[in-house]
Amino acid sequence: MAGAPRDSLLFCPFCRECFEEKTHCPEHDLELVSFERLPKESGRDTPRDDERLAPYDPRFGRGIVAAGVLITLAGAFMPLVSRTMRDIHTTYDLSAIDMAVMRIAPNLWTVPLACVVLIAILLRRRTLASLRGTRLVAPIIGLMPAGSVAFTWFQVERGVAAALAHRGIEMAVQLEVGAYAIVIGSLVMAIGGVRLGVLRRGGTALPHGARPDAQGAGGAAGIVVDREHDDDI
């Protein structure tokens, strides 16, 4: 192929592979065109599976995951629980980071850790194919902060009951805004993780020159290919 004359090479307008002595792409069954007639890649809305996305590209679930990360990290520094000592009427607010640093709930380190891992995935996995490869692990990682908050609250309630039973200390605890922010952010990260690398509804990658049929089926049977000459079909 390298030594073939340029005029003898034709290209698929969708996958842009070149072929010699062929008139149609064997993969997409589209009429091959010359190099000069190839559509410009800058006009394509949908990248190829192996095309690298920009680090800040919010499409294909990336923006949803990033938004969930920001919400979760913000919640980690907000008050997670408040503890009121009834005998002295004093209230203490503790964030997830506070409880992790003070070793009250070391499991809460999973909150920032999950965010860091998902950010690393977004930075390293920047093709549609590689993003789809994380659709199983990303939602699991995204749900870890919510699970950690739920486990912490269970442990806090047990601690309050034990303090009252064994030492007669009366206290009241309640969840604060940080807990709700972490749970919401965790759910957003999980939803975005499921959608990583997935085209939006109606945004299926069709070959160049193809369009949905009149009924808008959008599936394989509902695609009509427009060609310059109908007798080429």
Secondary structure, DSSP 4 states (H G I P E B T S, - for coil): -TTS-GGGEEE-TTT--EEES-SB-TTT--B-B-GGGSPPGGG-SS--TTPPPPTT--TTTHHHHHHHHHHHHHHHTSEEEEEEETTTTEEEEEEHHHHHHTTS-GGGGHHHHHHHHHHHHHHH--SHHHHHTTTTHHHHHHHHHHHHHHHHHHHHHHHHHHHHHHH---EEEEE-HHHHHHHHHHHHHHHHHHTTTPPPTT---PPTTEEE-TT---SGGGEEE--S-GGG-
